[in-house]
């Protein structure tokens, strides 16, 4: 609500940004800027939005992790739950891997949008207009998204609770087997 609106020049934060940029370039009007203010405003809006997204998506991830921890506690009731959690973690299909991938994609998106906004700000011919089209050189210099999945050690480190629960089940089953064997009578 209080963020920079990249499309509304009367927004308070946009006005503050405008004053800062005008002062930085030593001019009194946006038309005299050697850059397109709209591109700078869009980037400032993006950066402010990123803070909000980080906060709210962080809260959502925390809720998901809390649910996952609660579910992990029920591994005491059934060995299926820790087996499933361990299997998903080692296959890279658990919540930690999903969050890791989502963060990598979001970081790429932010860098890509920043590149476009700054290209718009510094290379558009019309300084107060949104009628700017980039050439293929801009698209060619944009990096491809490459994702490097975490190492096995990282995946294992997230499965400590599942492994402990599985060992408890194994030792419990072994203990019950020994106890049952001792109770058996020879015929």
C-alpha positions, 0 to 999 in steps of 0.5 A: 500500500505504501510502496512505490507505484511504477505507474503512478507519478503522484505516489509519495514514494515515487515523488521522493525517488524523483527528487532524489534522481533529479538532485543526483543528475543536477536537473530540475525537470524529469524531461532534462534527465539523461535517463528515463525516469520511468525505468528507474521508478519501475525498478524501485517499485520492483525492489519494494515489492520484493521486500513485501514478497520476501516477508509474506512468502517467508511466512508461507514457507514457515507455515509449510515447514511447521506442518512438515515438522508436525507430520514428522512427529507422527512418524512415531505412530507409523514408519511409513511417514519417515520412510516417505519423508526420507525418500522424498528428500533423497529424490529431491521432491520434498519441501526443502528442495521445492523452496530451494528451487523456488528461491533460485527461480525468483532470484533469476526473475529479479535479476532479469527484471532489473536488467530490463528496467535498467535497460529501459532507464538508460537506453530508451530514446524517449525519456518520459515514455513507455514506448521502448522496444529492445533489440535482440542484443538485449535478449542475447545478453540476458543470462539463461536460467540454470539450476544447480540442485543441492548436493546429497549432503545437503539433502541428507542434512534435512533428513536427520529427524526422519533417519532418527525416527527410522532408526528408532523403528528398526531398534524397536522392531529388533528389540521386540524380535529379541524379546519375542524370541526369548519368550518362545518355548521349544517344543 
